[in-house]
Structures are given as structure tokens and as C-alpha cells.
Amino acid sequence: MELTELRRQWTSRFQPDIQARIWDRAAPEYEERPLPDWEEDPFLALLRRRGALGPSVSALDIGCGAGGYSLALAPHVGAAVGCDLSARMVEGATRRAAGLGLSNARFHQIDWHAFDPAERGWERAFDVVFAHMTPAVSDYDTLEKMVRCAKGACFLQKNTRRRDAVLDAALALVGIQGPQAGRDDVDKCFTYLWLKGYEPHLDYRQEVWRSQRSTASMAGWCVDRARLRRDITAQEEERIRDFVAASAVEGVVRETVTTTVVTMDWAV
């Protein structure tokens, strides 16, 4: 496959308004999560193993959420910059940085899909650029922007072969396959990097994630995930909400996700 054909094929239906609503709603939960642990977190271990630390290192975290990885990294680098589409995520990350006294961590609200790195002076501006489990990097153009910002190393982590027990069943009711069914960006990421002349390292890990949400929160999550795939009718939305309500026990819906986590890193 040529790069021109890959670019034509690899596009995304990002829907920034829906994405912002999803992640604004999730922001309070993410802000309360503890920072990743350097002794236990595989992604931080990889950064250390690849030598992506040091007082002169500048790092960019694309799709930073509430800043967990930026803030964990900040004491080990010269500057940690995070960006996210969600205003509430950025506000939470900024509060956490202030609370931790991390003056070298700063955060920006940016829609990466519409963003031009050159306009902000971010071309080849960062020693380390990473995107950890984020929809911000999900097609040809957004991956290319990520690479353009780097002058040292890039790290990209995505989940694939993902199955969400409740969400997938809710979407199937209205004829939508689960988020990962028929759409797997990992192969396209690798193809882009290989055709560009990079030699990415790959790591795979199987994980099971368990979580719980209120009925209203889970219903909103499922409806918005459906809308990311296509427009849905009022009747389809009602079917999803009814299914979620029937799945709840004492007002709580428990979700189980099984997935393969893929991490790629490469030198620029």
C-alpha cells in the first residue's frame, strides 16, 4: 500500500462535540484517580527503559485527559505539556498540577483533529511525544501531526480486539457493531510508520478492566458512543436506555472490558 492510498482509506468520524461531551462528563472521575505508579505502570516503565527522561527533556502528552501521565512524568523531565479536547479535563489537570506544586506541567484545550502544530510552534518542538489510550490520534492526519511535533521519540498506546460486555450489547440492539468491530487502527498505525521509514517497537498485553457507573451515566455513555458511529433515532436511543436500565442492579451498571493493549514506540 502507498501512503496516498493509506491516507485516503484511514479517516475517522471524530465528532468533536460528542467527544467533548463524553469526556467532560467523565472528567470528575478521572481527576480523582491516583497518578500512575512508576513501580507498577508498564507505560512509565517503557519511557524509563527508552531513556525518555531527564532535566532537559520536553514532553508532549496528546489527549492527556486529567493529566495523569503528564503529572507523573513532570518531576522527571524539564517540561511536561498536555493537551485535550475536553475543557473540564484540562481544568482538572491544571488543578492537580497546582496542588502538586508542579510548575513545569501545563495544559491546553486543543482539538487535535483540527489543530495545526506549526501555528503554535510545536513542529519538532518536543523530545518525547506520546498518546496514551486516546481517540485524539485515530487516523492518518492525527498520527502525522504527532510525528511532526517530535524531535526524539514517540510512544503510542491503543487498545484493540476490545469487547465491552454492556456497551457492545446495547449497540447491537440498534444494529451497530462494538467500537472495535471492523475498525482496528493498530495495523494502519504500523503501516504508516513503516512506509515512512520508521522501525517501531511493538509490545502486547492482555487486560481486563472492570468498572461501574450509575444507570444514567452508563445510558449516556452508550447513547453517545452510538452517535459517534452514526445518527440514531429517538426510538433507537430509547431502546439503548431501556437495555441499560434493565442491566442495572440497585441503580448501578457493572461493565467488563477485555482488550489487547498495543504499545508502539519509535525514534524520529
C-alpha angles and dihedrals in degrees: 000000000000123000091245091057092045090052091050093050101038108072131127138220093226101167098196095198092056093042091051091051092049095051096038087057092049095045099094091054093048093048090057095052117106117250117264111274118240090212096053112021113098094204093055089045089055092051090052092046092052092050094245093148137085142109093271095048120112115200132195120202110198113204090010097175110193089349101258098147095035090053093045089051098043098083089054100048139048096245134005117196123186131187132188139168093231115086091200092052091052091047090051093048091050091051091050092050091052092047091052093045092240102152092169093064118084133168137209134194105234135158097220091198092061097031125113110205092200093061091059095040093249097130107125087344102129132065091206127028122181140173113195118194095324135141088216090089104047110124144031098280097046092049090048090053089052091054092046091059094055129088096170125015139352129206123192125181123186137163121235139174083037124174122188109192099208100026095049091049092048093051092046089061089068096038099263121131118226120279094266099038110111092355119084117157097185095085091046092050091052092045092052093049094045094049089048089057099254123133106216123197113225130207127183130200132173115222140178118208123195124191142155134216137179114265092253093048093048092046091052090047093052094045093050092047088053091050090054088063099043144325112290130202126239089252091053091049090051091051091053093048092048091051092050091048090052089051093055125101113203091342096310128107117203117208129196121197124190117192148151112240114213122194123191125186129178141167119247 
